[in-house]
């Protein structure tokens, strides 16, 4: 549901593409982005890893911009993040994969950035950008990796779509007006229902474990929380979008903010039963 009050932020470079008259163009762009992600997901291996690396580095750049750090400092953070990203490569490129070792490298890269720059918030961005990428790459490497990774990504897409249409058609009380004036409680409900329906569909038709299907609505709530957290980051930085690399959509962080908290939790839901069994 649109908000008629004037925006407190200056217009973004792609503002002309974000008007209601260009809603069709934005939807086409959304479909294109989902298609690219889906193709990389299906191909797996180096294609999925390369897409993940590119996305993570764009995320880190936008995080640095939100923290208003100089370009040189931002590049330092990207270089630090590139070390664990490199160890996420397919085994045939690096002889053997060690996901827990990579997890330690993410923490090490964050610690390095904190010590060198003395900017703990910039260091937090290393984990914020690195952990979801590691989680998705880890999910894709599992025996049923295509299903697991698709479930984690698609439930966020379903949540966004359900929230969008429920919010526009029902409206009602705002969810968090100070952070995101367009979000409503009806939209949250629509997103939860859509993600839950997707989980049930994948359980019935694709063999998704019942635990994962049952957790889909809760992960939809987590996706909405991730969206609100990124809205708070932008409010603090005084900007409307995290970037403008995606015309009509803002930055990469704007597009995958819901996936940031969902992917690591999804990976935990997959790995914990394996450890306990």
C-alpha positions in Angstrom: 0.0 0.0 0.0 1.5 3.3 -1.1 2.3 6.1 1.3 1.2 9.6 0.1 3.4 11.5 2.5 6.5 13.2 1.0 9.8 11.3 1.3 12.3 12.8 3.6 15.1 11.5 1.3 16.5 13.1 -1.9 15.4 11.3 -5.1 17.6 8.4 -6.2 19.2 8.2 -9.6 16.6 5.6 -10.6 13.6 7.5 -9.2 12.0 7.8 -12.6 11.8 4.0 -12.8 10.1 3.7 -9.4 6.9 5.4 -10.1 3.5 3.5 -10.2 3.5 3.9 -14.0 6.6 1.8 -14.2 5.3 -1.0 -11.9 5.3 -3.4 -14.9 8.9 -2.6 -15.7 9.9 -3.3 -12.1 8.0 -6.6 -12.1 9.8 -7.6 -15.3 13.1 -6.7 -13.7 12.1 -8.8 -10.6 11.3 -11.8 -12.8 14.6 -11.4 -14.6 16.5 -11.4 -11.3 14.7 -14.4 -10.1 15.4 -16.1 -13.4 19.1 -15.4 -13.2 19.3 -16.7 -9.6 17.3 -19.8 -10.6 19.5 -20.7 -13.5 22.6 -20.3 -11.4 21.0 -22.4 -8.7 20.1 -25.2 -11.1 23.6 -25.2 -12.7 25.2 -25.2 -9.2 28.9 -25.7 -9.0 30.9 -22.7 -10.3 27.9 -20.8 -11.7 26.2 -20.6 -8.3 29.4 -19.8 -6.5 30.4 -17.0 -8.9 26.9 -15.4 -8.6 27.2 -15.6 -4.8 30.6 -14.0 -4.9 29.5 -11.1 -7.0 26.4 -10.5 -4.9 28.4 -10.6 -1.7 31.0 -8.1 -2.9 28.2 -5.7 -4.1 26.6 -6.1 -0.7 29.8 -5.2 1.1 30.3 -2.2 -1.1 26.8 -1.0 -0.3 27.3 -1.7 3.4 30.4 0.5 3.3 28.4 3.3 1.6 25.8 3.1 4.4 28.6 3.5 6.9 29.9 6.4 4.9 33.5 5.1 4.8 36.0 6.3 2.2 36.4 4.2 -1.0 39.8 2.9 0.1 38.4 1.6 3.4 35.4 0.1 1.6 37.8 -1.8 -0.8 39.8 -3.1 2.2 36.6 -4.6 3.6 35.8 -6.2 0.2 39.3 -7.6 0.0 39.0 -9.1 3.5 35.6 -10.7 2.6 37.1 -12.1 -0.6 39.3 -14.5 1.3 36.4 -16.6 2.8 34.5 -16.2 -0.5 37.4 -17.8 -2.3 37.3 -20.8 0.0 33.6 -21.4 -0.8 34.6 -22.3 -4.4 33.7 -25.8 -5.7 36.0 -28.6 -4.6 37.6 -29.1 -8.0 39.0 -25.6 -7.9 40.4 -25.7 -4.4 41.0 -29.5 -3.9 38.6 -29.8 -0.9 35.9 -27.7 0.8 35.8 -27.0 4.5 32.7 -25.1 5.4 33.5 -24.7 9.1 36.9 -23.5 8.2 35.3 -20.9 5.9 33.0 -19.9 8.8 36.1 -19.2 10.8 37.5 -17.2 8.0 34.4 -15.0 7.9 34.9 -14.3 11.6 38.6 -13.7 11.0 37.9 -11.3 8.2 35.5 -9.3 10.4 38.1 -9.2 13.2 40.8 -8.0 10.8 38.5 -5.2 9.5 37.7 -4.2 13.0 41.3 -4.0 14.1 42.7 -2.3 11.0 39.9 0.3 10.5 38.7 0.6 14.0 35.2 0.6 12.6 33.2 -2.2 14.3 30.1 -1.5 12.2 32.0 -1.9 9.0 33.4 -5.2 10.4 29.8 -6.3 11.2 29.1 -5.9 7.5 31.7 -8.7 6.7 29.5 -11.1 8.7 26.3 -9.6 7.4 27.4 -10.2 3.8 29.4 -13.3 4.2 27.2 -15.6 6.3 24.2 -15.7 4.1 26.4 -16.5 1.1 28.2 -19.2 2.9 24.8 -20.7 4.1 23.4 -20.8 0.5 26.6 -22.3 -0.9 26.5 -24.9 1.9 22.9 -25.7 1.2 23.5 -26.2 -2.5 26.3 -28.7 -1.8 24.1 -31.1 0.2 22.7 -34.3 -1.4 19.3 -32.6 -1.8 21.0 -29.2 -2.2 19.0 -28.0 -5.1 15.8 -28.5 -3.1 17.2 -27.0 0.1 18.7 -23.9 -1.5 15.6 -23.3 -3.7 13.4 -23.6 -0.6 15.5 -21.0 1.3 15.5 -18.6 -1.6 11.9 -19.2 -2.8 10.3 -18.8 0.6 11.7 -15.2 0.7 10.4 -14.6 -2.8 7.0 -16.0 -1.8 7.0 -13.9 1.3 7.7 -10.7 -0.7 5.0 -11.4 -3.3 2.4 -12.4 -0.7 3.2 -9.3 1.4 3.1 -7.0 -1.6 -0.3 -8.2 -2.8 -1.9 -8.5 0.6 -0.6 -5.1 1.6 -2.0 -3.4 -1.5 -5.4 -5.2 -1.5 -6.1 -5.1 2.2 -4.0 -2.3 3.7 -4.8 -1.5 7.3 -2.5 -0.7 10.2 1.1 -0.1 9.5 3.7 -2.7 10.7 6.5 -0.3 11.5 5.7 3.2 10.1 8.9 4.8 11.3 11.1 2.3 9.5 9.0 1.4 6.4 5.8 3.4 5.9 4.5 1.0 3.2 4.5 -2.2 5.3 1.3 -3.3 6.9 0.3 -6.1 9.3 -1.9 -7.5 6.5 1.2 -7.7 4.3 3.1 -9.6 7.0 0.2 -12.0 7.2 0.1 -12.4 3.4 3.8 -13.1 3.3 3.6 -15.7 6.1 0.7 -17.5 4.4 2.5 -17.5 1.0 5.7 -18.9 2.5 3.8 -21.5 4.4 1.9 -22.6 1.3 5.2 -22.9 -0.6 6.7 -25.0 2.2 3.6 -27.3 2.0 3.9 -27.5 -1.8 7.5 -28.5 -1.7 6.9 -31.0 1.1 4.0 -32.7 -0.9 5.5 -32.5 -4.4 9.3 -32.4 -3.9 10.0 -34.3 -0.7 11.1 -31.3 1.4 11.5 -32.5 5.0 8.5 -31.8 7.2 10.6 -29.8 9.6 11.7 -27.4 6.9 8.2 -27.1 5.5 6.8 -26.4 9.0 9.4 -23.7 9.7 8.6 -21.8 6.5 6.1 -19.4 8.1 8.5 -18.6 10.9 11.3 -17.9 8.4 8.9 -15.6 6.6 8.6 -13.6 9.8 12.4 -13.6 10.0 12.6 -12.4 6.4 10.3 -9.4 7.2 12.5 -8.7 10.2 15.5 -8.6 7.9 13.7 -6.2 5.6 12.9 -3.9 8.6 16.5 -4.1 9.8 17.8 -2.9 6.5 15.2 -0.1 6.5 16.6 1.0 9.8 20.1 1.0 8.5 19.0 3.2 5.6 17.2 5.5 8.0 20.3 5.9 10.1 22.4 6.6 7.0 19.8 9.1 5.7 19.3 7.4 2.4 16.3 5.9 0.6 18.1 3.0 -1.0 21.3 1.1 -0.3 22.5 1.7 -3.9 21.3 2.1 -7.5 22.9 -0.9 -9.2 19.4 -2.4 -9.9 17.4 0.3 -11.8 13.9 0.6 -10.3 14.9 -1.6 -7.3 17.7 0.2 -5.5 20.7 -1.8 -4.4 21.5 -5.4 -3.9 21.0 -5.1 -0.1 17.5 -3.8 -0.9 16.7 -6.9 -2.9 18.0 -9.6 -0.6 17.6 -8.1 2.9 15.1 -10.8 3.8 17.4 -13.6 2.7 20.3 -12.4 4.9 18.8 -13.7 8.2 16.8 -16.6 6.5 19.7 -18.3 4.8 21.9 -19.0 7.9 18.9 -20.2 9.9 17.8 -22.5 7.0 21.3 -23.9 6.9 21.2 -24.6 10.6 17.8 -26.3 10.2 19.4 -28.6 7.6 22.7 -29.4 9.4 21.4 -29.9 13.0 19.4 -33.0 12.2 22.4 -34.4 10.3 24.6 -33.8 13.4 22.1 -35.4 15.8 21.4 -38.4 13.6 
